[in-house]
Amino acid sequence: MKLFIPTIGTKLVVTEPWQLWLHDEYRNFDFWTDFTGQSPKRDSLNSSGWSRKYAAQGGSIEITLPVGTILQVDRIYIRKGNSAFDSVSFRVLKGSPCATGRFWAKLNDVNNLVVVIYEEQKTT
């Protein structure tokens, strides 16, 4: 195994379909809605406005990002003694074969991601 820890801003292209759990948490709300075409299910107490968006219910769904998805590393969070919060935030960039936007995934899912570094086409 070869270890690779990208810097923030690194662009990657998915080379094998990536299955991951998208967690119902406010930072994933917009991507969840764009990717699935529907909002996460919420109870009636949190069904309007700001509280609906920012009150996580703790659910998750399994999604698959297709081959060719362009990801940009946006944040890496690893904290000693609190591995439940280890995660990487990505931006799915325009030109990808799926919804674009920002989301985070737990490190266990990220470690199953198969990618190559994105090489931008240079025009002459």
MDAnalysis code that builds the backbone (N, CA, C; Angstrom):
import MDAnalysis as mda
import numpy as np

u = mda.Universe.empty(372, n_residues=124, atom_resindex=np.repeat(np.arange(124), 3), trajectory=True)
u.add_TopologyAttr("name", ["N", "CA", "C"] * 124)
u.add_TopologyAttr("resid", np.arange(1, 125))
u.add_TopologyAttr("resname", ["MET", "LYS", "LEU", "PHE", "ILE", "PRO", "THR", "ILE", "GLY", "THR", "LYS", "LEU", "VAL", "VAL", "THR", "GLU", "PRO", "TRP", "GLN", "LEU", "TRP", "LEU", "HIS", "ASP", "GLU", "TYR", "ARG", "ASN", "PHE", "ASP", "PHE", "TRP", "THR", "ASP", "PHE", "THR", "GLY", "GLN", "SER", "PRO", "LYS", "ARG", "ASP", "SER", "LEU", "ASN", "SER", "SER", "GLY", "TRP", "SER", "ARG", "LYS", "TYR", "ALA", "ALA", "GLN", "GLY", "GLY", "SER", "ILE", "GLU", "ILE", "THR", "LEU", "PRO", "VAL", "GLY", "THR", "ILE", "LEU", "GLN", "VAL", "ASP", "ARG", "ILE", "TYR", "ILE", "ARG", "LYS", "GLY", "ASN", "SER", "ALA", "PHE", "ASP", "SER", "VAL", "SER", "PHE", "ARG", "VAL", "LEU", "LYS", "GLY", "SER", "PRO", "CYS", "ALA", "THR", "GLY", "ARG", "PHE", "TRP", "ALA", "LYS", "LEU", "ASN", "ASP", "VAL", "ASN", "ASN", "LEU", "VAL", "VAL", "VAL", "ILE", "TYR", "GLU", "GLU", "GLN", "LYS", "THR", "THR"])
u.atoms.positions = np.array([
    [0.848, -1.175, 0.000],
    [0.000, 0.000, 0.000],
    [0.892, 1.237, 0.000],
    [0.493, 2.192, -0.802],
    [1.217, 3.458, -0.870],
    [0.349, 4.513, -0.195],
    [0.901, 5.234, 0.771],
    [0.157, 6.264, 1.492],
    [0.237, 7.580, 0.744],
    [-0.908, 8.262, 0.625],
    [-0.976, 9.563, -0.036],
    [-1.925, 10.438, 0.769],
    [-1.431, 11.532, 1.298],
    [-2.266, 12.490, 2.022],
    [-2.272, 13.774, 1.201],
    [-3.404, 14.086, 0.574],
    [-3.443, 15.262, -0.304],
    [-3.461, 16.556, 0.487],
    [-2.994, 17.614, -0.131],
    [-3.123, 18.938, 0.472],
    [-4.497, 19.497, 0.116],
    [-4.913, 20.510, 0.866],
    [-6.181, 21.167, 0.589],
    [-6.107, 21.778, -0.813],
    [-7.146, 21.542, -1.596],
    [-7.188, 22.055, -2.958],
    [-6.813, 21.024, -4.013],
    [-6.245, 19.890, -3.589],
    [-5.889, 18.844, -4.549],
    [-7.143, 18.361, -5.264],
    [-7.034, 18.234, -6.590],
    [-8.154, 17.732, -7.388],
    [-7.895, 16.273, -7.743],
    [-8.931, 15.458, -7.586],
    [-8.845, 14.020, -7.812],
    [-9.971, 13.588, -8.734],
    [-9.740, 12.545, -9.521],
    [-10.781, 11.975, -10.376],
    [-11.060, 10.552, -9.905],
    [-12.323, 10.253, -9.654],
    [-12.742, 8.925, -9.219],
    [-12.552, 7.948, -10.382],
    [-11.826, 6.831, -10.148],
    [-11.555, 5.854, -11.207],
    [-12.316, 4.546, -11.014],
    [-12.938, 4.353, -9.868],
    [-13.835, 3.228, -9.615],
    [-15.036, 3.789, -8.865],
    [-16.259, 3.297, -9.156],
    [-17.422, 3.823, -8.432],
    [-17.150, 3.806, -6.922],
    [-17.489, 4.914, -6.250],
    [-17.209, 5.052, -4.814],
    [-18.512, 5.051, -4.037],
    [-18.718, 3.983, -3.267],
    [-19.877, 3.901, -2.384],
    [-19.490, 4.467, -1.031],
    [-20.326, 5.354, -0.523],
    [-20.069, 5.961, 0.775],
    [-21.384, 6.271, 1.456],
    [-21.316, 6.497, 2.741],
    [-22.489, 6.900, 3.521],
    [-22.503, 8.422, 3.602],
    [-23.588, 9.007, 3.092],
    [-23.784, 10.449, 3.185],
    [-24.634, 10.696, 4.424],
    [-24.083, 11.416, 5.372],
    [-24.719, 11.593, 6.668],
    [-25.615, 12.829, 6.683],
    [-26.759, 12.679, 7.331],
    [-27.728, 13.767, 7.472],
    [-27.201, 14.728, 8.526],
    [-26.470, 15.713, 8.045],
    [-25.853, 16.716, 8.900],
    [-25.844, 18.002, 8.095],
    [-25.951, 19.137, 8.757],
    [-26.182, 20.397, 8.044],
    [-25.174, 20.675, 6.937],
    [-23.920, 20.257, 7.101],
    [-22.916, 20.533, 6.065],
    [-23.111, 19.673, 4.815],
    [-23.910, 18.620, 4.923],
    [-24.204, 17.757, 3.776],
    [-25.575, 18.030, 3.175],
    [-26.361, 18.918, 3.785],
    [-27.760, 19.119, 3.391],
    [-27.915, 19.478, 1.908],
    [-27.194, 20.486, 1.440],
    [-27.356, 20.926, 0.049],
    [-26.921, 19.843, -0.942],
    [-25.805, 19.169, -0.676],
    [-25.352, 18.119, -1.587],
    [-26.336, 16.958, -1.575],
    [-26.829, 16.572, -0.392],
    [-27.833, 15.495, -0.274],
    [-29.028, 15.819, -1.158],
    [-29.534, 17.044, -1.029],
    [-30.713, 17.466, -1.785],
    [-30.437, 17.461, -3.288],
    [-29.293, 17.994, -3.710],
    [-28.958, 18.035, -5.135],
    [-28.705, 16.639, -5.699],
    [-28.025, 15.789, -4.940],
    [-27.654, 14.458, -5.421],
    [-28.869, 13.533, -5.516],
    [-29.735, 13.573, -4.512],
    [-30.874, 12.645, -4.469],
    [-32.150, 13.235, -5.056],
    [-32.204, 14.557, -5.164],
    [-33.426, 15.192, -5.655],
    [-34.470, 15.399, -4.576],
    [-34.121, 15.099, -3.332],
    [-35.049, 15.328, -2.224],
    [-34.278, 15.640, -0.950],
    [-34.942, 16.340, -0.056],
    [-34.315, 16.688, 1.223],
    [-34.289, 15.472, 2.140],
    [-33.379, 15.470, 3.098],
    [-33.405, 14.406, 4.105],
    [-34.745, 14.441, 4.837],
    [-35.200, 13.275, 5.259],
    [-36.460, 13.224, 5.998],
    [-36.269, 13.868, 7.370],
    [-37.173, 14.758, 7.724],
    [-37.098, 15.477, 9.004],
    [-38.407, 15.309, 9.744],
    [-38.354, 15.419, 11.053],
    [-39.611, 15.362, 11.801],
    [-40.288, 16.729, 11.752],
    [-41.555, 16.764, 12.153],
    [-42.341, 17.994, 12.020],
    [-41.833, 19.116, 12.914],
    [-41.088, 18.812, 13.960],
    [-40.563, 19.847, 14.843],
    [-39.494, 20.689, 14.163],
    [-38.834, 20.120, 13.161],
    [-37.755, 20.828, 12.475],
    [-38.066, 20.968, 10.986],
    [-39.291, 21.307, 10.668],
    [-39.700, 21.234, 9.275],
    [-39.684, 22.566, 8.535],
    [-39.176, 23.630, 9.153],
    [-39.195, 24.896, 8.419],
    [-37.918, 25.683, 8.627],
    [-37.558, 26.372, 7.578],
    [-36.487, 27.352, 7.635],
    [-35.169, 26.882, 8.189],
    [-34.541, 27.764, 8.924],
    [-33.198, 27.558, 9.443],
    [-33.081, 26.282, 10.262],
    [-34.022, 26.030, 11.176],
    [-33.899, 24.869, 12.050],
    [-33.945, 23.566, 11.262],
    [-34.695, 23.537, 10.168],
    [-34.761, 22.328, 9.352],
    [-33.404, 22.028, 8.744],
    [-32.738, 23.057, 8.275],
    [-31.448, 22.865, 7.627],
    [-30.357, 22.510, 8.621],
    [-30.406, 23.057, 9.804],
    [-29.291, 22.913, 10.721],
    [-29.512, 21.948, 11.881],
    [-30.642, 21.285, 11.910],
    [-30.871, 20.293, 12.964],
    [-30.719, 18.910, 12.361],
    [-29.596, 18.276, 12.588],
    [-29.346, 16.951, 12.029],
    [-30.165, 15.904, 12.762],
    [-30.662, 14.943, 12.030],
    [-31.456, 13.865, 12.617],
    [-30.644, 12.583, 12.778],
    [-29.419, 12.573, 12.298],
    [-28.545, 11.427, 12.521],
    [-28.685, 10.308, 11.513],
    [-29.519, 10.451, 10.495],
    [-29.666, 9.412, 9.495],
    [-28.570, 9.487, 8.451],
    [-28.508, 8.491, 7.597],
    [-27.557, 8.505, 6.493],
    [-28.099, 7.631, 5.373],
    [-27.608, 7.879, 4.181],
    [-27.964, 7.061, 3.028],
    [-26.685, 6.653, 2.321],
    [-26.724, 5.513, 1.659],
    [-25.571, 5.088, 0.890],
    [-25.733, 5.618, -0.531],
    [-24.702, 6.288, -1.008],
    [-24.706, 6.810, -2.376],
    [-23.475, 6.272, -3.096],
    [-23.480, 6.387, -4.411],
    [-22.322, 5.993, -5.209],
    [-21.951, 7.147, -6.121],
    [-20.726, 7.613, -6.002],
    [-20.205, 8.614, -6.923],
    [-19.611, 7.868, -8.114],
    [-20.014, 8.235, -9.332],
    [-19.574, 7.485, -10.510],
    [-18.142, 7.794, -10.927],
    [-17.612, 6.902, -11.732],
    [-16.301, 7.107, -12.355],
    [-16.340, 8.430, -13.107],
    [-15.277, 9.192, -13.009],
    [-15.190, 10.478, -13.683],
    [-15.559, 11.656, -12.809],
    [-16.064, 11.399, -11.606],
    [-16.380, 12.485, -10.688],
    [-15.085, 13.201, -10.302],
    [-15.112, 14.519, -10.389],
    [-13.932, 15.322, -10.045],
    [-14.131, 15.884, -8.643],
    [-13.252, 15.500, -7.736],
    [-13.321, 15.932, -6.342],
    [-12.178, 16.888, -6.048],
    [-12.466, 17.899, -5.242],
    [-11.415, 18.777, -4.738],
    [-11.420, 18.654, -3.217],
    [-10.262, 18.364, -2.656],
    [-10.147, 18.243, -1.199],
    [-10.344, 19.627, -0.596],
    [-11.312, 19.723, 0.333],
    [-11.655, 21.020, 0.919],
    [-11.266, 21.122, 2.391],
    [-11.250, 19.987, 3.092],
    [-10.910, 20.004, 4.512],
    [-10.568, 18.589, 4.943],
    [-9.587, 18.452, 5.806],
    [-9.238, 17.157, 6.397],
    [-9.293, 17.341, 7.905],
    [-10.086, 16.488, 8.576],
    [-10.232, 16.626, 10.020],
    [-9.894, 15.292, 10.676],
    [-8.815, 15.270, 11.418],
    [-8.416, 14.088, 12.175],
    [-7.993, 14.571, 13.549],
    [-8.587, 13.978, 14.571],
    [-8.293, 14.428, 15.922],
    [-7.942, 13.234, 16.808],
    [-6.811, 13.308, 17.450],
    [-6.363, 12.241, 18.337],
    [-7.380, 12.012, 19.450],
    [-7.737, 10.759, 19.641],
    [-8.645, 10.403, 20.725],
    [-10.119, 10.612, 20.415],
    [-10.446, 11.016, 19.197],
    [-11.846, 11.256, 18.849],
    [-12.095, 10.816, 17.408],
    [-11.791, 9.560, 17.109],
    [-11.833, 9.067, 15.734],
    [-13.235, 9.059, 15.135],
    [-14.271, 9.159, 15.930],
    [-15.634, 9.194, 15.403],
    [-15.854, 10.417, 14.504],
    [-15.021, 11.446, 14.660],
    [-15.166, 12.668, 13.880],
    [-14.166, 12.777, 12.726],
    [-13.300, 11.777, 12.537],
    [-12.336, 11.812, 11.447],
    [-13.083, 11.866, 10.116],
    [-12.778, 12.878, 9.296],
    [-13.507, 13.046, 8.043],
    [-12.703, 13.871, 7.049],
    [-13.158, 13.818, 5.803],
    [-12.598, 14.655, 4.742],
    [-13.771, 15.316, 4.035],
    [-13.662, 16.612, 3.812],
    [-14.673, 17.348, 3.049],
    [-14.170, 17.525, 1.627],
    [-15.090, 17.352, 0.682],
    [-14.784, 17.475, -0.738],
    [-15.746, 18.447, -1.396],
    [-15.342, 18.956, -2.531],
    [-16.231, 19.656, -3.453],
    [-16.265, 18.825, -4.733],
    [-17.472, 18.505, -5.186],
    [-17.625, 17.874, -6.494],
    [-17.670, 19.017, -7.494],
    [-16.754, 19.007, -8.446],
    [-16.593, 20.128, -9.366],
    [-17.415, 19.961, -10.640],
    [-17.654, 21.092, -11.302],
    [-18.345, 21.081, -12.588],
    [-17.564, 20.215, -13.562],
    [-18.290, 19.533, -14.425],
    [-17.672, 18.596, -15.357],
    [-17.794, 17.172, -14.870],
    [-18.294, 17.000, -13.656],
    [-18.508, 15.672, -13.089],
    [-19.837, 15.104, -13.597],
    [-19.954, 13.771, -13.649],
    [-21.183, 13.147, -14.129],
    [-22.264, 13.011, -13.046],
    [-22.226, 13.875, -12.046],
    [-23.225, 13.842, -10.976],
    [-23.389, 15.254, -10.429],
    [-24.220, 15.386, -9.428],
    [-24.452, 16.691, -8.799],
    [-23.141, 17.271, -8.286],
    [-23.051, 18.594, -8.315],
    [-21.873, 19.263, -7.785],
    [-22.199, 19.818, -6.402],
    [-21.172, 20.160, -5.657],
    [-21.373, 20.748, -4.341],
    [-20.403, 20.185, -3.332],
    [-20.579, 20.627, -2.091],
    [-19.669, 20.269, -1.007],
    [-20.323, 19.238, -0.101],
    [-19.532, 18.265, 0.360],
    [-19.998, 17.263, 1.315],
    [-18.793, 16.747, 2.088],
    [-19.064, 16.067, 3.181],
    [-17.989, 15.413, 3.924],
    [-18.315, 13.933, 4.049],
    [-17.260, 13.151, 4.204],
    [-17.404, 11.708, 4.391],
    [-16.467, 11.268, 5.508],
    [-16.887, 10.236, 6.211],
    [-16.043, 9.704, 7.284],
    [-14.792, 9.060, 6.689],
    [-13.721, 9.097, 7.455],
    [-12.431, 8.611, 6.988],
    [-12.494, 7.144, 6.554],
    [-13.290, 6.318, 7.227],
    [-13.414, 4.915, 6.826],
    [-13.911, 4.788, 5.390],
    [-14.858, 5.630, 4.975],
    [-15.336, 5.614, 3.595],
    [-14.286, 6.190, 2.644],
    [-13.622, 7.264, 3.065],
    [-12.614, 7.901, 2.219],
    [-11.481, 6.922, 1.912],
    [-11.154, 6.064, 2.849],
    [-10.069, 5.105, 2.633],
    [-10.408, 4.045, 1.582],
    [-11.658, 4.010, 1.103],
    [-12.061, 3.099, 0.026],
    [-12.112, 3.796, -1.331],
    [-11.762, 5.054, -1.371],
    [-11.812, 5.861, -2.582],
    [-10.620, 5.544, -3.488],
    [-10.907, 5.251, -4.768],
    [-9.847, 4.975, -5.739],
    [-9.846, 6.126, -6.743],
    [-8.713, 6.842, -6.812],
    [-8.624, 8.061, -7.619],
    [-7.275, 8.178, -8.306],
    [-7.219, 9.129, -9.221],
    [-5.947, 9.617, -9.765],
    [-5.972, 11.126, -9.581],
    [-4.797, 11.729, -9.571],
    [-4.723, 13.177, -9.475],
    [-5.207, 13.769, -10.781],
    [-6.062, 14.786, -10.677],
    [-6.653, 15.433, -11.831],
    [-5.617, 16.278, -12.541],
    [-5.476, 16.037, -13.818],
    [-4.552, 16.823, -14.637],
    [-5.388, 17.710, -15.560],
    [-5.310, 19.007, -15.364],
    [-6.067, 19.922, -16.207],
    [-5.456, 19.950, -17.598],
    [-6.339, 19.998, -18.598],
    [-5.871, 20.051, -19.982],
    [-5.302, 21.429, -20.271],
    [-4.111, 21.488, -20.795],
    [-3.481, 22.761, -21.132],
    [-3.745, 23.069, -22.603],
    [-4.143, 24.286, -22.834],
    [-4.386, 24.714, -24.212],
    [-3.163, 25.439, -24.738],
    [-2.871, 25.235, -26.013],
    [-1.694, 25.886, -26.594],
    [-2.101, 26.977, -27.549],
])
